[in-house]
Amino acid sequence: MEFSLDFHGKVAIVTGAGEGIGRAAAVTLAQAGAAVAVNDINPDRAETVAETIRRAGGEAFGWAADISNRFQAAALIETTRERYTRLHILVNAAGVSKATPFLKIDEYDWRRILEVNLTGAFFMTQLAGRVMADEGGGAIVNVASVYGPARNLPDHAPYVASKAGLVAMTREAAHALAPAKVRVNAVCPDGDESGASADAVAAVIAFLCSDLAAALTGQAVGADGGLLRA
């Protein structure tokens, strides 16, 4: 086995790729040769990242979509297939958060955070999973968090609930899609999306998308720099 990441000939969708970990993941996959659909709810951010990739010699296009809307999620996947024919990789990095004391959380914020962080990832995983199953396999990585599955985060109940749910959904999707050779894993960072931290998490994401991680599915991989042991 050659221990290098080579995604030439692969097609990836990265949601929430306009900034932070999503942006770092899109750039990292493109640098390794993948053609990348750069999704963000903000069209300017999506296109800016896609243009950055193209200027570096990579292949990418920007596509604005709210992935919590099933129809927009489906359009993102179908547009990617129209441009690049296949789909091999999905990174669900889209996420929102809002700090609010538990007793003051309103219904809109609760629903919106769950809809983007969990329901949107479900839509994308289910729809892309169907495509990958028909095409012979693929890899899906959900960007979860150390907060939720293993650690609390005060004043962020909807966010923590969504990320805990995302880890659980990852396990279920991995079990369901394993017969179709579609691997589904989660990466659990510490919430720091600054440059160096985002790049480090993106490297873990790229590994999980690669053939080097062929034995891994249904896993929640910590990428928190040792936070849980602090």
PADOPA-45714 format. One record per residue: residue in one letter; x, y, z negated of N, C-alpha, C, O in turn. Coordinates in pm, whole numbers, padded with zeros to 5 digits, always signed. Atoms other than C-alpha are relative to their C-alpha. Example, Ala and Ser with C-alpha at 12.3 -4.5 7.8 and 13.67 -1.06 7.14 Angstrom:
// residues 2
a+00089-00119+00000+01230-00450-00780+00090+00120+00000+00194+00118-00066s-00082-00119+00006+01367-00106-00714-00077+00109-00073-00026+00220-00090
This chain:
// residues 230
m+00084-00119+00000+00000+00000+00000+00087+00125+00000+00182+00136-00078e-00073-00126-00006+00127+00344+00095-00064+00101-00094-00183+00132-00081f+00055-00088+00101+00087+00585-00194+00007+00145+00046+00091+00223+00001s+00012-00137-00046-00009+00901-00012-00145+00023+00039-00218-00071+00069l+00137-00034-00034-00332+01083+00060-00005+00051+00143+00052+00155+00176d+00013-00037-00140-00418+01097+00427-00147-00012+00039-00201-00122+00048f+00142-00001-00034-00770+01202+00523-00024+00036+00146-00134+00076+00183h+00020-00026-00143-00711+01251+00896-00106-00095+00055-00102-00215+00029g+00110+00080-00053-01019+01132+01079-00118-00012-00095-00219-00072-00059k+00109+00004+00099-01234+01172+00766-00078+00132+00001-00024+00238+00033v+00088-00117+00008-01526+01411+00724-00054+00012-00142-00102-00086-00199a+00042-00022+00139-01613+01565+00388-00097+00117-00009-00089+00214+00067i+00084-00112+00042-01886+01783+00243+00038+00032-00143+00046-00057-00227v-00025-00045+00137-01801+01987-00065-00103+00107-00033-00105+00213+00030t+00099-00100+00041-02088+02167-00238+00062+00091-00106+00156+00052-00175g-00054-00095+00097-02026+02472-00451+00145+00034+00030+00224+00057-00062a-00141-00013-00040-01705+02522-00253+00043+00144+00019+00153+00169+00069g-00037-00139-00019-01708+02900-00253+00100+00053-00101+00162+00157-00080e-00092-00045+00104-01500+02926-00569+00032-00116-00093-00029-00222-00085g-00031+00094+00106-01340+02738-00857+00042-00138+00048+00115-00151+00146i-00038+00137-00031-01306+02361-00849-00049-00042+00138+00023-00112+00209g+00050+00034-00133-01524+02327-00540+00089+00053+00110+00119-00018+00206r-00090-00059-00099-01302+02564-00344+00132-00077+00004+00181-00110+00112a-00126+00073+00006-00988+02386-00462-00013-00138+00063+00079-00184+00132a+00021+00133-00058-01134+02048-00364-00009+00007+00151+00049-00075+00221a+00012-00015-00145-01229+02169-00016+00135+00025+00064+00168-00036+00166v-00133-00032-00055-00883+02314+00045+00092-00121-00009+00166-00149+00086t-00087+00116+00017-00706+02006-00093-00033-00110+00101+00057-00168+00161l+00040+00102-00097-00907+01765+00124+00040+00041+00141+00086-00042+00220a-00038-00049-00133-00847+01983+00430+00150-00008+00022+00195-00044+00130q-00145+00008-00011-00475+02000+00361+00047-00142+00027+00150-00164+00090a-00034+00141-00022-00472+01620+00361-00058-00054+00130-00043-00172+00161g+00043+00039-00133-00640+01615+00702-00149-00012+00024-00190-00033+00138a+00145+00016-00018-01015+01599+00641-00062+00121+00068-00016+00234+00050a+00086-00108-00048-01266+01804+00836-00103+00025-00109-00166-00069-00158v+00079-00030+00120-01465+01985+00569-00116+00094+00030-00099+00200+00091a+00115-00090+00004-01815+02128+00550+00003+00071-00134-00014+00008-00238v-00014-00082+00121-01777+02411+00298-00135+00059-00034-00183+00151+00032n+00134-00047+00039-02107+02464+00121+00007+00092-00120+00083+00069-00214d+00022-00086+00115-02202+02748-00110-00134+00067+00019-00180+00083+00133i+00127-00070-00012-02526+02926-00186+00020+00140+00058-00072+00199+00113n-00036-00131-00054-02346+03249-00089+00069-00020+00134+00177-00078+00139p-00058+00025-00132-02278+03252+00288+00137+00062+00018+00223+00005+00086d-00131-00064-00013-01987+03496+00260+00110-00082-00065+00218-00097-00009r-00100+00082+00068-01804+03278+00008+00029-00126+00081+00144-00165+00097a-00018+00123-00077-01862+02965+00217+00087+00026+00123+00180-00050+00150e-00075-00028-00121-01730+03123+00534+00142+00045-00029+00233+00013+00046t-00134-00043+00037-01434+03285+00358+00091-00119-00026+00206-00122+00019v-00080+00119+00028-01313+02948+00230+00025-00080+00128+00136-00129+00150a-00017+00071-00127-01373+02784+00569+00105+00068+00087+00187+00002+00150e-00098-00075-00080-01174+03058+00738+00141-00017-00057+00237-00026+00019t-00129+00025+00063-00891+03012+00487+00057-00135+00045+00176-00147+00075i-00042+00133-00043-00878+02643+00580+00042+00002+00147+00144-00056+00183r-00032-00004-00143-00883+02716+00954+00131+00074+00026+00211+00033+00110r-00125-00076-00019-00605+02974+00926+00122-00083-00038+00232-00060+00014a-00110+00087+00041-00391+02709+00758+00016-00120+00093+00100-00206+00070g-00010+00108-00097-00447+02477+01053-00097-00114-00021-00091-00215+00050g+00098+00105+00028-00733+02273+00909-00128+00018+00078-00143+00112+00155e+00129+00000-00068-01082+02200+01035-00109+00018-00105-00118-00061-00199a+00105-00026+00099-01380+02347+00847-00105+00094+00058-00078+00169+00152f+00102-00100-00028-01706+02534+00877-00075+00030-00129-00088-00056-00216g+00076-00039+00118-01907+02725+00620-00149-00017+00023-00199+00004+00134w+00145+00022-00013-02272+02647+00551-00067+00038-00132-00041-00023-00236a+00072-00044+00119-02497+02829+00306-00123-00086-00021-00203-00105+00071a+00118+00080+00034-02754+02610+00131-00012-00008-00151+00087-00014-00223d+00031+00026+00140-02920+02577-00207-00029-00148-00011-00137-00193+00027i+00014+00145-00002-02868+02208-00268-00105-00051-00098-00136-00170-00099s+00112+00042+00084-03140+02203-00534-00130-00009+00080-00232-00056+00029n+00112+00012-00093-03377+02228-00236+00030-00120+00092+00127-00118+00167r-00027+00124-00074-03404+01883-00076+00013+00025+00150+00097-00037+00216f-00004-00026-00144-03468+02022+00272+00131+00068+00040+00187+00039+00145q-00126-00065-00030-03163+02247+00257+00117-00096-00017+00215-00090+00058a-00103+00102+00016-02953+01959+00127+00006-00091+00123+00114-00122+00172a+00005+00086-00118-03068+01742+00416+00056+00072+00122+00126+00011+00203a-00051-00077-00114-02992+02021+00666+00151+00009-00003+00215+00004+00102l-00146-00004+00014-02637+02048+00530+00062-00130+00051+00161-00127+00125i-00053+00130-00041-02578+01677+00583-00016-00021+00149+00077-00067+00216e+00023+00023-00142-02734+01665+00928+00085+00093+00086+00132+00053+00192t-00086-00093-00075-02544+01975+01045+00143-00050+00003+00211-00041+00105t-00136+00056+00006-02219+01817+00930+00014-00117+00097+00115-00127+00167r-00005+00115-00091-02297+01499+01122-00007+00044+00146+00058-00016+00231e+00008-00052-00137-02390+01698+01433+00135+00054+00047+00172+00038+00163r-00130-00058-00036-02053+01872+01424+00110-00104+00007+00195-00100+00097y-00113+00090+00014-01831+01583+01322-00034-00149+00019+00052-00235+00007t+00049+00135-00031-02041+01271+01401-00018-00089-00123-00121-00155-00136r+00005+00091+00113-01964+01088+01074+00003+00077-00132+00019+00199-00135l-00015-00057+00134-01962+01147+00699+00064-00106-00088+00010-00216-00104h-00075+00095+00081-01708+00978+00472+00009+00038-00147+00020-00050-00233i-00028-00048+00135-01676+01195+00161-00102+00107-00040-00137+00193+00041l+00084-00106+00058-01909+01400-00060+00056+00036-00136+00080-00051-00220v-00039-00051+00132-01794+01615-00350-00111+00093-00047-00133+00199+00012n+00106-00083+00058-02078+01753-00562+00061+00090-00107+00073+00052-00224a-00062-00093+00093-01918+02058-00721-00089+00120-00033-00053+00203-00116a+00089-00112+00027-02212+02300-00717-00050-00005-00143-00093-00111-00190g+00047-00002+00138-02304+02409-01067-00021+00141-00051+00044+00235-00004v+00025-00129+00063-02440+02693-01274-00007-00019-00151-00032-00129-00200s+00004+00004+00146-02429+02779-01642-00037+00138-00052-00014+00239+00015k+00034-00127+00064-02557+03048-01876+00001-00020-00151-00067-00108-00203a-00008+00011+00146-02470+03098-02240-00123+00064-00065-00148+00183-00049t+00119-00047+00070-02787+03127-02449-00020-00083-00126-00014-00206-00118p+00029+00078+00121-02861+03028-02811-00118-00093+00024-00213-00057+00094f+00100+00103-00028-03074+02714-02816-00143+00050-00019-00229+00021+00064l+00136-00045+00029-03379+02882-02970-00048+00111+00092-00165+00150+00087k+00037-00111-00090-03376+03155-02704+00004-00040+00147-00016+00046+00234i-00003+00044-00139-03345+02944-02387-00139+00009+00060-00235-00042+00003d+00132-00007-00063-03628+03025-02149-00015-00111+00105+00083-00173+00146e+00029+00112-00089-03795+02780-01914+00070+00014+00134+00119-00084+00189y-00063-00019-00131-03657+02936-01598+00146-00044-00003+00189-00119+00085d-00142+00036+00008-03293+02902-01709+00018-00150-00018+00106-00210+00044w-00008+00145+00020-03349+02546-01832-00019-00073+00133+00062-00158+00171r+00031+00069-00124-03507+02438-01506+00106+00027+00108+00148-00065+00178r-00096-00033-00105-03262+02622-01280+00133-00072-00018+00190-00124+00078i-00128+00066+00026-02952+02479-01446-00011-00150+00026+00078-00209+00087l+00019+00144-00026-03091+02124-01439-00020-00027+00149+00030-00126+00202e+00027+00020-00143-03210+02166-01079+00127+00005+00083+00145-00076+00174v-00124-00010-00077-02871+02275-00948+00099-00109-00039+00148-00183+00046n-00108+00088+00046-02636+02069-01163-00032-00148+00010+00057-00230+00034l+00036+00142+00002-02830+01743-01172-00088-00039+00119-00055-00132+00193t+00090+00036-00109-03119+01739-00925+00067+00021+00135+00052-00062+00225g-00070-00024-00125-02909+01894-00649+00101-00108+00030+00112-00154+00144a-00097+00108-00019-02636+01636-00702-00071-00131+00035-00021-00210+00115f+00078+00118-00035-02903+01364-00691-00043+00003+00145-00028-00096+00217f+00042-00010-00140-03043+01492-00361+00117-00031+00094+00104-00111+00186m-00116+00017-00088-02697+01509-00205+00052-00144-00004+00088-00200+00100t-00050+00137+00013-02591+01170-00340-00092-00100+00069-00046-00190+00139q+00094+00092-00063-02906+00995-00228+00002+00012+00151+00010-00089+00222l+00005-00021-00145-02915+01150+00118+00131-00039+00067+00131-00106+00170a-00130+00037-00056-02542+01116+00183+00025-00149-00017+00085-00212+00069g-00017+00143+00023-02546+00768+00032-00068-00083+00107-00015-00185+00150r+00070+00071-00108-02802+00656+00290+00082+00003+00129+00096-00098+00198v-00081-00014-00121-02585+00791+00570+00125-00086-00008+00157-00160+00085m-00123+00078+00017-02267+00635+00433-00027-00149+00004+00052-00225+00060a+00035+00142-00003-02441+00301+00382-00020-00048+00142+00021-00158+00178d+00023+00036-00140-02547+00299+00746+00129+00001+00080+00141-00069+00181e-00124-00016-00076-02196+00395+00857+00115-00084-00053+00228-00072-00005g-00101+00094+00043-02006+00133+00660+00075+00034-00128+00170-00035-00164g-00063-00031+00128-01910+00305+00335+00041+00144-00013+00030+00222+00081g-00042-00137+00025-01778+00621+00178+00033+00019-00147+00033-00076-00225a-00035-00033+00138-01683+00797-00142-00071+00128-00041-00075+00226+00033i+00070-00115+00057-01880+01037-00360+00061+00031-00136+00081-00059-00217v-00052-00043+00130-01738+01238-00649-00088+00112-00054-00108+00213+00013n+00080-00100+00068-01958+01431-00891+00085+00073-00102+00153+00011-00184v-00075-00079+00097-01801+01716-01085-00087+00018-00123-00178+00101-00125a+00075-00008+00125-01934+01663-01436+00078+00089-00097+00121+00197-00058s-00069-00081+00099-01769+01790-01756+00027-00084-00123-00044-00181-00150v-00020+00065+00130-01619+01678-02084-00111+00039-00096-00135-00030-00195y+00110-00045+00085-01908+01874-02236-00128-00071+00042-00171-00060+00157g+00120+00077-00030-02215+01655-02254+00022-00145-00031-00033-00196-00129p-00023+00141+00028-02089+01298-02233+00078-00024-00129+00055-00123-00197a-00089+00029+00112-01830+01338-02508+00026+00118-00094+00094+00101-00195r-00031-00118+00081-01825+01690-02653-00113+00101+00013-00173+00115+00120n+00105-00101-00008-02073+01963-02741+00059+00135+00039+00179+00159+00025l-00039-00135-00039-02061+02321-02614-00108+00095-00051-00213+00106+00013p+00104-00084+00060-02252+02567-02836-00058+00101+00099+00014+00158+00180d+00074-00097-00080-02514+02785-02665-00009-00037+00148-00034+00049+00232h+00007+00044-00139-02509+02577-02346-00080-00129+00013-00039-00220+00084a+00076+00125+00000-02778+02313-02400-00041-00047+00139-00025-00166+00168p+00037+00050-00133-02908+02302-02039+00120-00051+00079+00112-00154+00146y-00121+00041-00070-02555+02280-01899+00049-00135-00052+00081-00225+00026v-00046+00126+00060-02453+02006-02144-00093-00114+00038-00047-00224+00070a+00096+00104-00037-02772+01812-02073+00018-00041+00146+00011-00159+00180s-00015+00030-00142-02717+01839-01699+00125-00082+00027+00122-00174+00109k-00125+00071-00024-02358+01717-01716-00003-00141-00059+00052-00234-00001a+00018+00134+00055-02443+01426-01944-00086-00084+00094-00057-00201+00119g+00086+00069-00096-02720+01333-01702+00074-00035+00128+00048-00139+00188l-00075+00024-00123-02480+01361-01409+00091-00122-00014+00106-00200+00080v-00083+00118+00024-02246+01104-01564-00086-00127+00005-00046-00227+00065a+00090+00115-00002-02539+00867-01619-00048-00030+00142-00053-00146+00183m+00044+00019-00138-02666+00922-01265+00111-00058+00086+00085-00137+00176t-00115+00054-00073-02316+00849-01134+00008-00151-00015+00029-00223+00083r-00004+00145+00024-02321+00505-01296-00109-00072+00078-00084-00176+00139e+00112+00064-00069-02664+00425-01153+00020-00001+00150-00007-00101+00216a-00023-00008-00144-02574+00543-00805+00110-00095+00043+00101-00159+00147a-00110+00091-00032-02249+00348-00812-00049-00144+00008-00011-00218+00098h+00054+00136+00000-02436+00028-00899-00087-00024+00122-00079-00129+00186a+00093+00017-00112-02699+00086-00631+00072-00003+00134+00031-00075+00225l-00066-00015-00129-02453+00175-00354+00120-00092+00019+00175-00099+00129a-00116+00088-00011-02177-00075-00429-00012-00103+00112+00086-00125+00184p+00010+00098-00109-02316-00340-00189+00024+00060+00138+00060-00011+00232a-00019-00068-00128-02294-00080+00089+00140+00059+00013+00168+00134+00107k-00139-00048+00000-01926-00005+00007+00009+00151-00013+00098+00215+00043v-00005-00142+00033-02005+00344-00115+00037+00012-00147-00037-00034-00234r-00046-00018+00138-01808+00434-00427-00049+00135-00053-00047+00235+00019v+00048-00123+00064-01948+00694-00670+00068+00014-00136+00052-00072-00222n-00068-00027+00126-01739+00842-00950-00025+00143-00043-00070+00227+00036a+00010-00136+00053-01746+01148-01171+00137+00042-00052+00214-00041-00101v-00118-00058+00061-01462+01375-01274-00048+00096-00107-00143+00171-00086c+00047-00077+00115-01491+01547-01612+00107+00101-00043+00190+00069-00128p-00096-00103+00039-01290+01872-01637-00044+00073-00126-00151+00045-00181d+00027-00069+00126-01278+02108-01935-00071+00133+00016-00092+00203-00083g+00071-00124-00022-01457+02400-01775+00087+00115+00044+00035+00220+00082d-00092-00104-00046-01145+02603-01689+00015-00013+00150+00074-00109+00199e-00005+00006-00146-01178+02682-01318+00100+00099+00057+00088+00138+00173s-00105-00088-00049-00875+02911-01292+00088-00076+00099+00079-00198+00108g-00076+00056-00109-00626+02851-01011+00069-00131-00028+00040-00231+00037a-00078+00120+00027-00386+02598-01162-00088-00114-00049-00070-00228-00007s+00088+00104+00052-00657+02410-01353-00089-00058+00109-00108-00180+00117a+00085+00047-00109-00885+02394-01050+00078-00088+00096+00027-00189+00144d-00083+00080-00090-00600+02263-00834+00029-00137-00059+00030-00237+00014a-00027+00128+00066-00521+01992-01090-00121-00091+00007-00107-00211+00031v+00123+00079-00009-00884+01877-01096-00023-00043+00145-00067-00156+00170a+00017+00033-00142-00896+01889-00715+00088-00118+00040+00048-00199+00124a-00088+00112-00030-00602+01649-00704-00061-00131-00047-00049-00233+00020v+00069+00119+00050-00798+01401-00917-00117-00036+00092-00138-00153+00124i+00112+00022-00092-01100+01444-00691+00049-00065+00129-00010-00161+00178a-00055+00056-00124-00887+01377-00382+00040-00146-00018+00017-00229+00070f-00036+00139+00028-00750+01062-00541-00123-00089-00001-00124-00196+00060l+00121+00081+00010-01100+00936-00621-00068-00018+00136-00139-00116+00157c+00056+00011-00135-01201+01000-00258+00083-00090+00090+00037-00131+00197s-00094+00072-00086-00904+00807-00124-00009-00151-00018-00072-00201-00112d-00005+00146+00008-00844+00439-00058+00083-00047-00118+00072-00163-00159l-00078+00037+00118-00600+00443-00350-00091-00031-00119-00052-00103-00210a+00096+00022+00109-00907+00446-00576-00105-00103+00039-00217-00101-00014a+00097+00097-00051-01075+00156-00397-00060-00088-00109-00171-00140-00092a+00050+00086+00108-01114-00035-00725-00088+00075-00098-00141+00015-00192l+00074-00081+00097-01293+00252-00901-00136+00040+00053-00147+00099+00160t+00133-00053-00027-01665+00313-00895-00080-00002-00130-00061-00089-00214g+00080-00012+00122-01913+00419-01162+00078+00055-00118+00034+00042-00232q-00085-00048+00108-01634+00582-01362-00017+00150-00024-00047+00226+00068a-00006-00142+00035-01623+00916-01545+00144+00027-00043+00184-00006-00155v-00144-00017+00019-01259+01019-01519+00028+00135-00066-00006+00240-00010g-00033-00125+00069-01139+01277-01769+00112+00074+00070+00214+00016+00105a-00103-00086-00059-00945+01567-01621+00002+00129-00081-00015+00239-00028d+00017-00111+00093-00937+01790-01925+00129+00045-00065+00127+00126-00158g-00126-00040+00057-00568+01824-01999+00019-00039-00147+00097+00024-00218g-00012+00046+00137-00608+01635-02328-00095+00067-00098-00078+00052-00219l+00091-00073+00089-00893+01849-02465-00069-00092-00101-00082-00057-00218l+00073+00090+00089-01078+01549-02610+00086-00053-00113+00034-00102-00214r-00089+00048+00106-00772+01459-02812+00058+00115-00082+00140+00093-00172a-00052-00117+00073-00706+01811-02936-00065+00011-00137-00034+00103-00213
